[in-house]
Amino acid sequence: MSSPPRPTDDERPRRAARGRSALGAGDRSDPRRLLIVSAIIWAIATAHGNHATASKGRTGVLVSLGAAVLAGAGVTWMNWLLNLGQQL
């Protein structure tokens, strides 16, 4: 009896690498989820007086907002450059 054929790279399911953060690897890949989870952690930790965890939640919120601003600015800048190139 022969073994079944092995799946090719295109047929294998994609799995995110496991991270060591409290939010997990899947949360780091989705900025919206990171923002929501960080805001929830920040609110709950602040309400319970856990200042170290509240600081980490606040950092997550600020980093995800900064990434969103940079991504939006990058798209705007690229569109401006494309429009400038068409005018030349």
C-alpha positions in Angstrom: 0.0 0.0 0.0 1.3 3.4 -0.8 0.7 6.5 1.3 -1.6 9.3 0.1 0.1 12.1 -1.8 1.4 15.0 0.2 -0.3 18.4 -0.3 1.6 21.0 -2.2 2.4 24.4 -0.7 -0.7 25.9 -2.3 -3.0 23.3 -0.8 -1.7 23.6 2.8 -3.6 25.8 5.1 -1.8 29.0 6.2 -1.2 29.2 9.9 0.1 32.2 11.7 3.3 31.9 13.7 2.7 31.6 17.4 3.8 34.7 19.3 4.6 35.2 22.9 2.5 38.2 23.5 -0.6 38.3 25.6 -2.7 39.2 22.5 -1.5 36.3 20.4 -0.1 36.2 16.9 -3.5 36.5 15.2 -4.3 39.7 17.0 -1.0 41.3 15.8 -1.9 40.7 12.2 -5.3 42.5 12.4 -4.9 46.1 13.5 -8.6 46.6 14.2 -8.6 43.7 16.5 -5.5 44.9 18.2 -7.1 48.3 18.8 -10.3 46.8 20.2 -8.5 44.3 22.4 -6.0 46.8 23.7 -8.7 49.3 24.5 -10.7 46.7 26.4 -7.5 45.7 28.3 -6.7 49.3 29.1 -10.2 50.0 30.4 -10.5 46.9 32.6 -7.0 47.2 34.0 -7.5 50.9 34.8 -10.8 50.1 36.5 -9.2 47.4 38.7 -6.1 49.5 39.5 -3.6 47.3 37.6 -1.4 50.1 36.3 1.2 47.9 34.6 -1.4 46.1 32.4 -3.2 49.4 31.8 0.1 50.8 30.5 0.5 47.9 28.1 -3.1 48.3 26.9 -2.5 52.1 26.3 0.7 51.3 24.4 -1.3 48.9 22.2 -3.9 51.5 21.5 -1.4 54.1 20.6 0.7 51.8 18.4 -2.3 50.6 16.5 -3.6 54.2 16.0 -0.1 55.2 14.8 0.1 52.3 12.4 -3.3 53.3 11.0 -2.3 56.9 10.5 1.0 55.9 8.8 -0.9 53.5 6.5 -3.4 56.1 5.6 -0.7 58.7 5.0 1.2 56.3 2.8 -1.8 55.7 0.6 -2.4 59.5 0.4 1.2 60.2 -0.4 1.3 57.5 -3.1 -1.8 58.9 -4.8 -0.3 62.4 -4.7 2.9 61.1 -6.3 0.9 59.3 -9.0 -1.1 62.4 -9.8 2.1 64.5 -9.9 3.6 62.0 -12.3 0.7 62.2 -14.6 1.0 66.0 -14.8 4.6 65.9 -15.9 
